[in-house]
Amino acid sequence: MDPIQPFYTVYEIQACFGNSKEHFAVYVETDEGGVGQLIHVRCAVGKSGMMFERQYFIGPGPESLATFKYKIRRGLVRKDDLERMVDVCRAIGAPEAQFIGSTCQCITWVGQV
């Protein structure tokens, strides 16, 4: 590994929406102050399954969300490998069902990432 190569920090995050619905995602902090990208699967409105989504935070990170619960550092990704990481996340595929029992399948997806 090139010691000069810049890295981004990768986190697992959790948010809690109404009715105690927990949501898990991957967050890549690309700059100081929390600027980064949320990589996750979410409910596909009007459809039965989930869909892959990549969102950009241009200000404070996920901690600024009213629904934020926690952020755990999971590792690093080289700056030059971020797009490849996103492609791998997308290739995992979104779960076909949002819930199995009371468990939201976004946690299963994050575990596969």
C-alpha positions as protocol buffer text, in pm:
chain_id: "A"
residue {
  index: 1
  type: MET
  ca { x: 0 y: 0 z: 0 }
}
residue {
  index: 2
  type: ASP
  ca { x: 128 y: 345 z: -90 }
}
residue {
  index: 3
  type: PRO
  ca { x: 173 y: 543 z: 236 }
}
residue {
  index: 4
  type: ILE
  ca { x: 97 y: 870 z: 53 }
}
residue {
  index: 5
  type: GLN
  ca { x: -235 y: 742 z: -85 }
}
residue {
  index: 6
  type: PRO
  ca { x: -523 y: 926 z: 85 }
}
residue {
  index: 7
  type: PHE
  ca { x: -786 y: 717 z: 255 }
}
residue {
  index: 8
  type: TYR
  ca { x: -1149 y: 771 z: 349 }
}
residue {
  index: 9
  type: THR
  ca { x: -1296 y: 636 z: 671 }
}
residue {
  index: 10
  type: VAL
  ca { x: -1584 y: 389 z: 636 }
}
residue {
  index: 11
  type: TYR
  ca { x: -1853 y: 365 z: 905 }
}
residue {
  index: 12
  type: GLU
  ca { x: -2161 y: 161 z: 980 }
}
residue {
  index: 13
  type: ILE
  ca { x: -2441 y: 388 z: 1095 }
}
residue {
  index: 14
  type: GLN
  ca { x: -2782 y: 335 z: 1247 }
}
residue {
  index: 15
  type: ALA
  ca { x: -3083 y: 564 z: 1246 }
}
residue {
  index: 16
  type: CYS
  ca { x: -3421 y: 503 z: 1404 }
}
residue {
  index: 17
  type: PHE
  ca { x: -3735 y: 622 z: 1230 }
}
residue {
  index: 18
  type: GLY
  ca { x: -4092 y: 637 z: 1359 }
}
residue {
  index: 19
  type: ASN
  ca { x: -4248 y: 326 z: 1510 }
}
residue {
  index: 20
  type: SER
  ca { x: -3901 y: 208 z: 1620 }
}
residue {
  index: 21
  type: LYS
  ca { x: -3799 y: 120 z: 1262 }
}
residue {
  index: 22
  type: GLU
  ca { x: -3422 y: 84 z: 1261 }
}
residue {
  index: 23
  type: HIS
  ca { x: -3218 y: 159 z: 950 }
}
residue {
  index: 24
  type: PHE
  ca { x: -2856 y: 58 z: 893 }
}
residue {
  index: 25
  type: ALA
  ca { x: -2621 y: 195 z: 627 }
}
residue {
  index: 26
  type: VAL
  ca { x: -2260 y: 247 z: 526 }
}
residue {
  index: 27
  type: TYR
  ca { x: -2118 y: 600 z: 547 }
}
residue {
  index: 28
  type: VAL
  ca { x: -1791 y: 704 z: 383 }
}
residue {
  index: 29
  type: GLU
  ca { x: -1650 y: 1028 z: 523 }
}
residue {
  index: 30
  type: THR
  ca { x: -1474 y: 1199 z: 234 }
}
residue {
  index: 31
  type: ASP
  ca { x: -1377 y: 1527 z: 401 }
}
residue {
  index: 32
  type: GLU
  ca { x: -1350 y: 1688 z: 742 }
}
residue {
  index: 33
  type: GLY
  ca { x: -1667 y: 1800 z: 911 }
}
residue {
  index: 34
  type: GLY
  ca { x: -1864 y: 1490 z: 818 }
}
residue {
  index: 35
  type: VAL
  ca { x: -1891 y: 1551 z: 444 }
}
residue {
  index: 36
  type: GLY
  ca { x: -1936 y: 1217 z: 274 }
}
residue {
  index: 37
  type: GLN
  ca { x: -2156 y: 957 z: 111 }
}
residue {
  index: 38
  type: LEU
  ca { x: -2433 y: 739 z: 250 }
}
residue {
  index: 39
  type: ILE
  ca { x: -2442 y: 402 z: 74 }
}
residue {
  index: 40
  type: HIS
  ca { x: -2745 y: 192 z: 159 }
}
residue {
  index: 41
  type: VAL
  ca { x: -3055 y: 3 z: 55 }
}
residue {
  index: 42
  type: ARG
  ca { x: -3394 y: 147 z: 135 }
}
residue {
  index: 43
  type: CYS
  ca { x: -3762 y: 86 z: 85 }
}
residue {
  index: 44
  type: ALA
  ca { x: -3860 y: 106 z: -281 }
}
residue {
  index: 45
  type: VAL
  ca { x: -4177 y: 315 z: -250 }
}
residue {
  index: 46
  type: GLY
  ca { x: -4462 y: 148 z: -438 }
}
residue {
  index: 47
  type: LYS
  ca { x: -4266 y: -175 z: -481 }
}
residue {
  index: 48
  type: SER
  ca { x: -4226 y: -481 z: -262 }
}
residue {
  index: 49
  type: GLY
  ca { x: -3848 y: -489 z: -223 }
}
residue {
  index: 50
  type: MET
  ca { x: -3562 y: -255 z: -149 }
}
residue {
  index: 51
  type: MET
  ca { x: -3339 y: -46 z: -374 }
}
residue {
  index: 52
  type: PHE
  ca { x: -2973 y: 58 z: -370 }
}
residue {
  index: 53
  type: GLU
  ca { x: -2906 y: 427 z: -310 }
}
residue {
  index: 54
  type: ARG
  ca { x: -2605 y: 654 z: -283 }
}
residue {
  index: 55
  type: GLN
  ca { x: -2661 y: 993 z: -118 }
}
residue {
  index: 56
  type: TYR
  ca { x: -2416 y: 1278 z: -77 }
}
residue {
  index: 57
  type: PHE
  ca { x: -2382 y: 1482 z: 242 }
}
residue {
  index: 58
  type: ILE
  ca { x: -2239 y: 1826 z: 165 }
}
residue {
  index: 59
  type: GLY
  ca { x: -2258 y: 1947 z: 523 }
}
residue {
  index: 60
  type: PRO
  ca { x: -2246 y: 1775 z: 858 }
}
residue {
  index: 61
  type: GLY
  ca { x: -2255 y: 1398 z: 844 }
}
residue {
  index: 62
  type: PRO
  ca { x: -2528 y: 1161 z: 958 }
}
residue {
  index: 63
  type: GLU
  ca { x: -2491 y: 1276 z: 1319 }
}
residue {
  index: 64
  type: SER
  ca { x: -2688 y: 1586 z: 1217 }
}
residue {
  index: 65
  type: LEU
  ca { x: -2997 y: 1377 z: 1139 }
}
residue {
  index: 66
  type: ALA
  ca { x: -3269 y: 1380 z: 1406 }
}
residue {
  index: 67
  type: THR
  ca { x: -3298 y: 1002 z: 1359 }
}
residue {
  index: 68
  type: PHE
  ca { x: -2924 y: 932 z: 1413 }
}
residue {
  index: 69
  type: LYS
  ca { x: -2836 y: 665 z: 1673 }
}
residue {
  index: 70
  type: TYR
  ca { x: -2472 y: 563 z: 1626 }
}
residue {
  index: 71
  type: LYS
  ca { x: -2170 y: 547 z: 1396 }
}
residue {
  index: 72
  type: ILE
  ca { x: -1904 y: 273 z: 1421 }
}
residue {
  index: 73
  type: ARG
  ca { x: -1574 y: 292 z: 1234 }
}
residue {
  index: 74
  type: ARG
  ca { x: -1541 y: -20 z: 1016 }
}
residue {
  index: 75
  type: GLY
  ca { x: -1227 y: 53 z: 816 }
}
residue {
  index: 76
  type: LEU
  ca { x: -1065 y: 254 z: 542 }
}
residue {
  index: 77
  type: VAL
  ca { x: -1098 y: 270 z: 166 }
}
residue {
  index: 78
  type: ARG
  ca { x: -835 y: 423 z: -60 }
}
residue {
  index: 79
  type: LYS
  ca { x: -961 y: 737 z: -228 }
}
residue {
  index: 80
  type: ASP
  ca { x: -894 y: 584 z: -569 }
}
residue {
  index: 81
  type: ASP
  ca { x: -1097 y: 273 z: -475 }
}
residue {
  index: 82
  type: LEU
  ca { x: -1416 y: 448 z: -361 }
}
residue {
  index: 83
  type: GLU
  ca { x: -1599 y: 399 z: -692 }
}
residue {
  index: 84
  type: ARG
  ca { x: -1500 y: 32 z: -695 }
}
residue {
  index: 85
  type: MET
  ca { x: -1633 y: -4 z: -339 }
}
residue {
  index: 86
  type: VAL
  ca { x: -1965 y: 152 z: -446 }
}
residue {
  index: 87
  type: ASP
  ca { x: -1980 y: -88 z: -742 }
}
residue {
  index: 88
  type: VAL
  ca { x: -1924 y: -384 z: -508 }
}
residue {
  index: 89
  type: CYS
  ca { x: -2200 y: -257 z: -276 }
}
residue {
  index: 90
  type: ARG
  ca { x: -2436 y: -218 z: -572 }
}
residue {
  index: 91
  type: ALA
  ca { x: -2346 y: -567 z: -699 }
}
residue {
  index: 92
  type: ILE
  ca { x: -2449 y: -728 z: -369 }
}
residue {
  index: 93
  type: GLY
  ca { x: -2804 y: -648 z: -470 }
}
residue {
  index: 94
  type: ALA
  ca { x: -3085 y: -504 z: -267 }
}
residue {
  index: 95
  type: PRO
  ca { x: -3295 y: -748 z: -62 }
}
residue {
  index: 96
  type: GLU
  ca { x: -3620 y: -855 z: -226 }
}
residue {
  index: 97
  type: ALA
  ca { x: -3813 y: -807 z: 98 }
}
residue {
  index: 98
  type: GLN
  ca { x: -3780 y: -507 z: 326 }
}
residue {
  index: 99
  type: PHE
  ca { x: -3859 y: -711 z: 637 }
}
residue {
  index: 100
  type: ILE
  ca { x: -3826 y: -1073 z: 739 }
}
residue {
  index: 101
  type: GLY
  ca { x: -4031 y: -1088 z: 1053 }
}
residue {
  index: 102
  type: SER
  ca { x: -3953 y: -767 z: 1238 }
}
residue {
  index: 103
  type: THR
  ca { x: -3594 y: -742 z: 1108 }
}
residue {
  index: 104
  type: CYS
  ca { x: -3527 y: -483 z: 840 }
}
residue {
  index: 105
  type: GLN
  ca { x: -3306 y: -643 z: 576 }
}
residue {
  index: 106
  type: CYS
  ca { x: -3086 y: -334 z: 545 }
}
residue {
  index: 107
  type: ILE
  ca { x: -2885 y: -477 z: 840 }
}
residue {
  index: 108
  type: THR
  ca { x: -2832 y: -800 z: 645 }
}
residue {
  index: 109
  type: TRP
  ca { x: -2713 y: -600 z: 343 }
}
residue {
  index: 110
  type: VAL
  ca { x: -2470 y: -392 z: 556 }
}
residue {
  index: 111
  type: GLY
  ca { x: -2333 y: -717 z: 700 }
}
residue {
  index: 112
  type: GLN
  ca { x: -2259 y: -840 z: 348 }
}
residue {
  index: 113
  type: VAL
  ca { x: -2076 y: -521 z: 259 }
}
